[in-house]
Amino acid sequence: MPMATWPHLKNAPIVEAVVDLRTSSRDGAVIGDLSPLEERLRDRYPMRQEAKNYVARVELGERQTTAETRSAGFDVLLKSSDGFQIARLGLGGFSFSRLRPYTDWTDVRTEAKSLWEEYVKAMRPAGVFRLAVRYINRIDIPVTGNLDLARWFLTGPTLAPTLPQTLRGFLLQVLLRLDDSNTTVIVNQALAGDSPVGFQSVIFDIDAFSEAPHAPGDPEIWTRLDALRDIKNRVFFESITRQTEQLFS
């Protein structure tokens, strides 16, 4: 199916774009297998950090509920010298983030694919079971009185007309199942607490993912990620008004 054509936004409100691939690790894989990859990428990604992973466990008993959180190793974060690009590498998968200023999908896809190929050489994962494209937007809406979200968003919270319409804050999460039964979109929307003077900032976070098995070298992975990006665009543009779109043109 051909990709839809969406408007190009000169000043897109994207604060982070993420390409994420979850993997099944091969037997015997350890986080130290990433060391040669880190060395090869040192010129492009000179900053290294470790991000701890945790596993939570909750047991519901007749008289008592117990909760336990334990450490589950760590992922390696590699950052570019300007801090705008981040690769997160671990036993459970790979992700690439591009922070503001955003360039375009071609740049993001090209860099993510290059890093993924390096990751596959180093970790030799058994397979890929989840693909995702996530875009986090921060939309600064000019306000002079009460914020009327309906002027700016077609997707958002709706209050009964008999209730006060002055929002102090909100958090909305919607899970959408699209025509493709393997594709789900999680939409998170909330008021940001640190808006510039004269504006109210709204976070509009779109996470499109599919769950299906792929071999690590399957070119269909990137065709599927292209499709997920197109789905993300559909959700974004069909959720905002023309007035909002004009903020970025």
C-alpha positions as CSV (number, residue, x, y, z in Angstrom):
1,M,0.0,0.0,0.0
2,P,1.5,3.4,-0.9
3,M,2.3,5.8,1.9
4,A,0.0,8.7,2.4
5,T,1.2,12.3,1.7
6,W,1.2,14.5,4.7
7,P,2.1,18.2,5.0
8,H,5.7,19.1,5.7
9,L,6.0,21.2,8.8
10,K,8.8,23.7,8.6
11,N,9.0,24.0,12.4
12,A,7.8,20.6,13.5
13,P,7.1,20.4,17.3
14,I,9.0,17.2,17.7
15,V,11.2,17.0,20.8
16,E,12.2,13.3,20.4
17,A,11.8,10.8,17.6
18,V,12.5,7.1,18.5
19,V,13.0,4.0,16.5
20,D,12.8,0.9,18.7
21,L,13.4,-2.8,18.0
22,R,12.8,-5.4,20.7
23,T,14.8,-8.6,20.4
24,S,15.2,-12.1,21.7
25,S,18.8,-12.6,22.8
26,R,20.8,-15.6,21.7
27,D,21.9,-18.1,24.3
28,G,25.1,-16.9,26.1
29,A,24.8,-13.3,25.1
30,V,26.2,-10.8,27.6
31,I,26.2,-7.0,27.7
32,G,30.0,-7.1,27.3
33,D,29.5,-8.3,23.7
34,L,28.8,-4.6,22.9
35,S,32.4,-3.6,23.7
36,P,33.7,-3.9,20.1
37,L,30.7,-1.9,18.8
38,E,31.3,0.8,21.3
39,E,34.9,1.1,20.1
40,R,33.8,1.3,16.5
41,L,31.3,4.0,17.2
42,R,33.5,6.1,19.5
43,D,34.1,8.9,17.0
44,R,30.4,9.3,16.3
45,Y,29.1,8.6,19.8
46,P,31.9,9.5,22.2
47,M,29.7,9.8,25.4
48,R,28.8,6.6,27.2
49,Q,26.4,6.0,30.1
50,E,24.8,3.0,31.7
51,A,21.0,2.8,32.2
52,K,19.8,0.3,34.8
53,N,16.9,-1.9,34.1
54,Y,14.5,-3.1,36.8
55,V,11.8,-5.8,37.0
56,A,8.8,-5.3,39.2
57,R,6.9,-8.2,40.7
58,V,3.5,-8.0,42.5
59,E,1.9,-10.9,44.4
60,L,-1.8,-10.6,45.4
61,G,-2.6,-12.7,48.5
62,E,-5.8,-13.1,50.5
63,R,-4.5,-11.0,53.3
64,Q,-1.5,-9.2,52.0
65,T,-0.1,-7.9,48.7
66,T,3.6,-7.9,48.3
67,A,5.7,-5.9,45.7
68,E,9.3,-6.4,44.8
69,T,11.6,-4.5,42.5
70,R,14.9,-6.0,41.5
71,S,17.7,-5.0,39.2
72,A,17.9,-6.6,35.8
73,G,21.2,-5.5,34.5
74,F,21.8,-2.4,32.4
75,D,21.7,-1.0,28.9
76,V,24.4,1.0,27.3
77,L,23.6,4.6,26.2
78,L,25.8,6.1,23.5
79,K,25.4,9.8,22.8
80,S,26.7,11.9,19.9
81,S,29.1,14.8,20.8
82,D,26.3,17.3,20.4
83,G,23.9,15.3,22.5
84,F,21.1,15.2,19.9
85,Q,21.4,11.5,19.0
86,I,21.3,8.6,21.4
87,A,21.6,4.9,20.9
88,R,20.3,2.6,23.6
89,L,21.8,-0.9,23.4
90,G,21.0,-3.9,25.5
91,L,20.3,-7.6,25.7
92,G,16.6,-6.9,25.1
93,G,16.9,-4.7,22.1
94,F,18.0,-1.5,20.4
95,S,16.6,2.0,20.2
96,F,17.7,5.2,18.5
97,S,16.6,8.7,19.5
98,R,16.9,12.0,17.7
99,L,16.3,15.0,19.9
100,R,15.3,18.5,18.9
101,P,16.3,20.0,16.5
102,Y,14.6,17.3,14.4
103,T,15.7,16.9,10.8
104,D,13.6,14.4,8.9
105,W,12.6,10.8,8.8
106,T,15.1,9.9,6.1
107,D,18.0,11.0,8.4
108,V,16.5,9.2,11.4
109,R,15.9,6.0,9.5
110,T,19.4,6.0,7.9
111,E,21.2,6.5,11.2
112,A,19.0,4.0,13.0
113,K,19.5,1.4,10.3
114,S,23.3,1.9,10.4
115,L,23.4,1.5,14.1
116,W,21.1,-1.5,14.0
117,E,23.4,-3.3,11.6
118,E,26.3,-2.7,14.0
119,Y,24.2,-3.9,16.9
120,V,23.3,-7.1,15.0
121,K,27.0,-7.8,14.3
122,A,27.8,-7.4,17.9
123,M,24.9,-9.1,19.7
124,R,23.7,-11.6,17.0
125,P,20.1,-11.6,18.4
126,A,18.0,-14.6,17.8
127,G,15.1,-12.6,16.4
128,V,13.0,-9.4,16.5
129,F,9.5,-9.5,17.9
130,R,8.4,-5.9,18.3
131,L,8.9,-2.8,16.1
132,A,8.0,0.8,17.1
133,V,8.2,4.4,16.0
134,R,7.5,6.9,18.7
135,Y,7.3,10.7,18.3
136,I,7.0,13.0,21.3
137,N,5.7,16.5,20.4
138,R,5.5,19.6,22.5
139,I,2.9,22.0,21.1
140,D,3.1,25.6,22.5
141,I,-0.4,27.1,22.2
142,P,-0.8,30.9,22.6
143,V,-3.3,31.7,25.3
144,T,-4.8,35.0,26.6
145,G,-7.6,33.5,28.8
146,N,-8.9,30.0,29.4
147,L,-7.4,27.3,27.2
148,D,-10.0,26.0,24.7
149,L,-8.4,22.7,23.6
150,A,-11.1,22.0,21.0
151,R,-9.7,24.9,18.9
152,W,-6.4,23.1,18.7
153,F,-7.0,19.4,19.0
154,L,-9.6,17.0,17.5
155,T,-8.3,14.4,19.9
156,G,-8.4,15.4,23.6
157,P,-10.4,15.4,26.8
158,T,-14.0,16.4,26.7
159,L,-15.8,17.8,29.7
160,A,-19.6,17.9,30.3
161,P,-20.8,21.3,29.2
162,T,-22.4,21.9,32.7
163,L,-18.9,21.6,34.3
164,P,-16.3,24.4,34.6
165,Q,-14.2,24.4,31.5
166,T,-11.0,25.7,33.1
167,L,-8.4,23.0,32.9
168,R,-5.6,23.0,35.6
169,G,-4.2,19.8,34.1
170,F,-5.0,16.5,32.5
171,L,-3.5,13.3,31.4
172,L,-5.1,11.3,28.5
173,Q,-4.1,7.9,27.2
174,V,-5.7,6.2,24.3
175,L,-4.9,2.8,22.8
176,L,-5.9,2.4,19.1
177,R,-6.1,-0.8,17.2
178,L,-5.9,0.0,13.5
179,D,-7.0,-2.0,10.5
180,D,-3.9,-4.0,10.6
181,S,-4.4,-6.3,13.6
182,N,-0.7,-6.3,14.4
183,T,-0.5,-2.5,14.8
184,T,-1.4,-0.6,18.0
185,V,-1.0,3.1,18.6
186,I,-0.6,4.5,22.1
187,V,-1.5,8.2,22.3
188,N,-0.5,10.1,25.5
189,Q,-1.6,13.8,25.8
190,A,-1.0,16.1,28.8
191,L,-0.5,19.7,29.8
192,A,3.2,20.5,30.4
193,G,4.0,22.3,33.6
194,D,6.8,24.5,32.3
195,S,5.1,26.5,29.6
196,P,6.6,29.8,28.2
197,V,5.0,33.0,29.2
198,G,1.9,33.6,27.1
199,F,1.6,29.9,26.1
200,Q,0.3,26.6,27.3
201,S,2.4,23.7,26.2
202,V,0.7,20.4,25.4
203,I,2.6,17.1,25.2
204,F,1.3,14.9,22.3
205,D,3.1,11.6,22.4
206,I,2.4,9.0,19.7
207,D,3.8,5.5,19.9
208,A,3.0,3.2,16.9
209,F,4.1,-0.4,17.2
210,S,3.6,-3.9,15.8
211,E,4.3,-7.3,17.2
212,A,5.4,-9.9,14.7
213,P,8.5,-12.1,14.4
214,H,11.3,-11.0,12.1
215,A,14.8,-12.3,11.4
216,P,17.4,-9.6,12.4
217,G,18.4,-9.1,8.8
218,D,14.9,-9.0,7.3
219,P,14.6,-6.0,5.0
220,E,10.8,-6.1,5.8
221,I,11.8,-4.6,9.2
222,W,12.5,-1.2,7.6
223,T,9.5,-1.4,5.3
224,R,7.4,-2.0,8.4
225,L,9.0,0.9,10.3
226,D,8.2,3.2,7.3
227,A,4.6,2.1,7.6
228,L,4.5,2.8,11.3
229,R,5.9,6.2,10.7
230,D,3.1,6.8,8.2
231,I,0.6,5.7,10.8
232,K,2.1,8.0,13.3
233,N,1.7,10.9,10.9
234,R,-2.0,10.0,10.3
235,V,-2.7,10.0,14.0
236,F,-0.9,13.4,14.4
237,F,-2.5,15.2,11.5
238,E,-6.0,13.8,12.0
239,S,-5.8,14.8,15.7
240,I,-4.9,18.5,15.3
241,T,-6.9,21.4,13.8
242,R,-5.8,23.5,10.8
243,Q,-5.1,26.3,13.3
244,T,-2.6,24.1,15.1
245,E,-1.0,23.1,11.9
246,Q,-0.4,26.8,11.0
247,L,1.7,27.2,14.1
248,F,4.4,25.1,12.5
249,S,4.3,26.3,8.9
